Amino acid sequence: MEKESPQEAVVRQQKESPQEAVVRQQKESPREAVVRQLKEARRAEGMTQEYLAELVGTKKSNISRLESGRYNPSLDFLVRVAEGLGKRLHVKLE
């Protein structure tokens, strides 16, 4: 099966029901969950990847790679991105 593009994923997610969204979120890995939450927070703030990169002190390409799942970020980088969004990152072991 061919991997869907980020654009295709956005279109699919926009069409899904709330129940389908819950099921998808339950299946995602912790890294996917953090990336999704960061992307949603950035969009909710009306922020571009470029602007967030400026706030964080990194390149736009790093934000893009993070959001696309092509980047395995350090915990420090995730904390900086969260802070750039006015959020705090919480790590929890169960």
Buried (B, 14 or more C-beta within 10 A) or exposed (E): EEEEEEEEEEEEEEEEEEEEEEEBEEEEEEEEEBBBBBBEBBEEBEBEBEBBBBBBEBEBEBBBBBBEBEBEBEEEBBBBBBEBBEBEBEEEEE
